[in-house]
Amino acid sequence: MKGKILRGSIIAVVLIMFLVSSVNADTNADEETQVMTLSKGGLVINYPSDWGYSQATSNCSIMSISKLDSIDSKGVGQVNINFEKKPIEGDFYTFVNSTYKSMQYDASFKLISSGESVIGDREALEYIYTSNDDGMDREHKAVWFEKGGQAYVMLYSAPVDQFEQNLYVADYILSDIQIT
């Protein structure tokens, strides 16, 4: 008799565990991140649905997205990715490098790394640096490439303590970007 009770208890526990795990699986399925697409200015990007289209302050901006839970009371995304396009004056490498050369005289700017990379089939330049804007330390990853006499840059920016945990989104966008 004790064996039947023990066996029945074990079966009941297994069934309860199965039901609980099924409910959790359904709940997580509803919360899954969707892939969104944005096409503008000769670029097509895919990004997660917990990010959204936002306005950028740069006159050269062609599109910008921000992590939705990072938008402050002023409506500005503190974790964001901005794409800009600028006409190239002279050689691409000289044009891009001169941008960072002038920043070295700004005490709030600190270059961490720079080098060459590749986006799709295009050569690119990558810069990682920190800055201090109104007392907030931010980290940035800028990746530059050329298309049709224009310099394009993807600039990912976040407060220093949030940079690494959100960097995967910028890296995913770069690995999947379509240049039309």
N, C-alpha and C positions, 0 to 999 in steps of 0.2 A: 504494500500500500504506500509506504514511504517513497518507493521508487517511482510510482505513478505520479505522486504529488510533485516530486523533484523534477521529473521529466516534463510535466505540465507547466511548472514554474519556468523552466528553461525555455520551453517553446513560447510561453507568454512574453518573456523578456526579449527573446529574439524578434518576435512580431512587433513589439513596441519599438525596439531599436530600428527595425525596418521602416515602420511608419514615420518615426521621427526623422530619419534620414531622407525619406521621400519628400516630406514637407520642406525640409531645408533645401533640397535640390530644386524644388519648384520655386522657392523664394529667391534663391540665387540666380535662377534662370531669368526671372523678371528684372534683376538688377544688372544683368550683363551689359557691358559697354558695347555700343553700336559703333560702326565705322561711318564717319561722315565724309563728304567730299566737297571741296571748294575749288573752283576754277576761276582764275582772274589773272590778267596781265601776262599771259603766256605760261602760266604755271598751273598744274593740277596737283592738289595735295589731298591726302586722306588723313584723318585725325580722329581721336576718340570722342564719343558723344559727351563726355564730362568736360570737354572744352567747347568753346563757342566763338563764333565770329565776333570781333570787337573792332572798335575804332582805334586808329593809331594817331599819334601826334605828329609824326614825320610827314613832311610834304611829299617825300619820295615813296611813301608806303603804297603798295598795291593790294595787300591784304594782311590781316592780323587776326590771330586767335588767342584766347586767354583761357586758362583753367577756370571753370565756372565758380568753384568755391574759393578762388583767390581774388575775386572782384571786391574792391573796397567800397566804402560809403560814397565815394565820388564817382563810382562806376568804372574805375580803372583796374584792369587785371594786373595783379602783382606778379603772376607767373604767366608769361606770354611769349608768343612767337610772332615776329613781324617780318614780312617780306618787303624789301625795297628794290627799286630799280633806278639806276642813275646812268646818264650818258657817260661814256668813258672819255676822258681827256688824256690822250696819249696812250701809252702802253698799259695793258690791264694790270700787270704785276706792280708797276710803278704807281699807278692810280690807287690801288688797294693799299699797298704798303705805306703810301704817304698819309693815308687816313690815320693809321696807327702811329706813325712817326710823330705827328702833331699831338697826339694824345699823351705821349710820354712826358710832356711838359706840364700836364695837369696832375697835381698832387693826389687827386681822388681816384686816379686811374692806375691800375697795376696789371701789366701784361703777365699772364701765367704761362702761356705757350702759344706758339704759332708754327705753321707748317703747311705742307701741301696735302691735299686729299683728292678724292674723286667723287663726283655725283653722277651716277649713270655712266655715260661715256665721256664726261667732261672733266677736265682738270679743275681743281678748286683750291682755294686758300682758306685755312681755318685759323681763327684766333680765339683764344679763351682768355678772359680778363675779368677783373673786378673793378667796381667803381663805387663811389659813395655819393648818393643823391639825397640831399636834404637829411643827412644823418642815417640813411638806410644803406647798409652794405649789400650790393647786388653782384651776382656773378653772371657773365654773359658768354655765349658761344656764338660766334659769327662765322658763317661759311659763305664765301664769295665764289661766284662763277660768272662766266661771260657768255652772252648770246646776242648775236646781231649788233655788235657795237655798244651793248649795254652791260653794265655791271649789276648783277643781281646779288642780293645778300639775304640770307635767312639769319635773323638775330633772335636767339632764344635768351630770355632774361628772367631771373628769379632772385628773390632774396637768398643770400648765401646759404642759409640753413634749409632751403627748399630746392636748391639747384640740382643736386645729385638725384633726389627721389623723383624728379620730373624730367630729367634729361632723356629718358628712354623715348618720350614722345617726340622730341626734336630729332633724335637719331632715327626713329621709325619714319618720320616724314621725309628725312633726307634719303633714306634707303629706298623709298617708294615714290619719290617725286617724279612727275612727268613734266618735261620741258617741251612745250608745243611751239 
